[in-house]
Amino acid sequence: MQVNQQLLQTIIAILIILAAIIFILFKVVKKIKQPVSGCSGCSSDCNGCELTALKKDIEEAQKRKSMDENSSEKNK
């Protein structure tokens, strides 16, 4: 009886570990196929949102970079 109980415990442990691995793999594949956009699921009106400020800073930096590239091309 002792051997059967140990075997049953081992099988249950393996099933739990396999379920955890499958769950993790599912989450990873989902993240890879459908990356979350910055504001998805957010119910805020974006006032004071750090992500919005960061996006604005990035856009301004890209504009400055393109303006610098255009002005350097004109000077050549």
N, C-alpha and C positions, 0 to 999 in steps of 0.2 A: 504494500500500500504506500509505503514511503517513497518508493521509486516513481510510482504513478503521479504522486503529488508534486514531486520535483520536476518531472517531465512536463506536467501541466503548467507549473509556474514558469518554466523556461519558455514554453510555447507562448504563453501570455506576454511575457517580457519581450520576446521577439516581435510579436504582433504590434505591441505598443511602439517599439522602436521603428518598425517599418511604417507605421501610420505617421509617426513624426517626420520621418525622412520624406515620405510622399507629400505631406503637407508643406514642408519647407521647399521641396522641388516645385510644387505647384505655385507657391508664392514667388519664387525666383523667376520662373518662366513667365508668370503674369507681369511682373515688373519689367522684364526685358521686352515683352511684346507690347505692353501698354504702359509706358512710363507716365507717371503722374505729372500733370502740369502744375505749375506753381500755385495756382489759386483754386484748383478743383476741390470741391467739398467745403470751401470756406464760405460762411454765411455773412461775413463782415462786409461793410460798404467800402472797404479798402482805405479808409482814412487812417493814417498813421501806420499803415502796413509796411513792415521792413522790406518785404519782397517787392512791393510796388516802388519804393524808393531805390532799391537796388536795380530794378529794371530800368528806371529812369536814368540812373547814373551810367549804366552800360550803354543805353541808347545815345546819351550825350557824348560819351567817350568815342563811340563808333562814328558819330557825326563829325567830331573834331578830327579824328583820324582820316576820314575820307576828305575833309576840307584841307587838311595838311598835305595829303597825297595829291589832290588836285592843284594846289598852289605850287607844290614843288615841280609838278609836270609842266605848268605854265612858265616857270622860271628857266626851264631847260632850253 
